Amino acid sequence: MSSLKAIEKKVFEDLFGMASGYVLDFSNNTFTEFFRETANIDIYAPKYDFNGDSKAKRLRAFWESEPDALPANIHGYIQKFDSELTDEEFANPHYAYRILFVPKTANRKGQADRVIEFVKSDSPLAETVNKEYAVIKETEKKKYLPKQVVDLMKAEGYPGFTIHYHTQLWRSQHAKTPAKGYGTMVAGKVWHWYERWVDVVRKHCRDSGGKYS
């Protein structure tokens, strides 16, 4: 009988992507073949259904009931498989394990279902992971003062576009409504516009029929 500790079982849960209730992307057939080839066992034998009949529950029953050596063999096989993947295979979206982040509050750290730590793109740890999938690159949105938006439009060929017209435009579209994401108040005093709003202004000028030319 396995003597795996809780933290070691958690390693297996993560290794097989079991948080979602599935076991990687195994079908019933490939799940059967995997355990037959790596551990010479029938994972669908009755001895592994005491927790339930799903793949995840059978896998938990496997490491709870078998000697430590068998779960260790499975763990080693998966690690060896991962280490031999080429960069192209690792980055292939067909084999991706996707996580959807949704807002969920917890009063204390221990109450959360899982703690996700984001790695800064310039940290030493980031150099050891696949940057395309595992690093959240911090970016600061470019901001424009109203006059800068107007000057930009003038430079792009709309000399008749003035602060007056800009003010009319943002008021008509209620563009300072925070939910629209067109800009932000800086230091609680001065409104700055994001690139997204500049695109709206540019389209407005382009569609004006020569009004600002």
Secondary structure as UniProt FT lines:
FT   HELIX           6..15
FT   TURN            16..17
FT   HELIX           18..20
FT   TURN            24..25
FT   HELIX           28..39
FT   TURN            43..44
FT   HELIX           46..48
FT   TURN            50..51
FT   HELIX           55..65
FT   HELIX           69..83
FT   HELIX           87..91
FT   HELIX           93..95
FT   HELIX           109..111
FT   TURN            121..122
FT   HELIX           124..128
FT   HELIX           131..134
FT   STRAND          143..144
FT   HELIX           146..155
FT   TURN            156..157
FT   TURN            159..160
FT   HELIX           163..172
FT   TURN            173..176
FT   HELIX           178..180
FT   STRAND          183..186
FT   TURN            187..189
FT   STRAND          190..194
FT   HELIX           195..206
FT   TURN            211..212
//
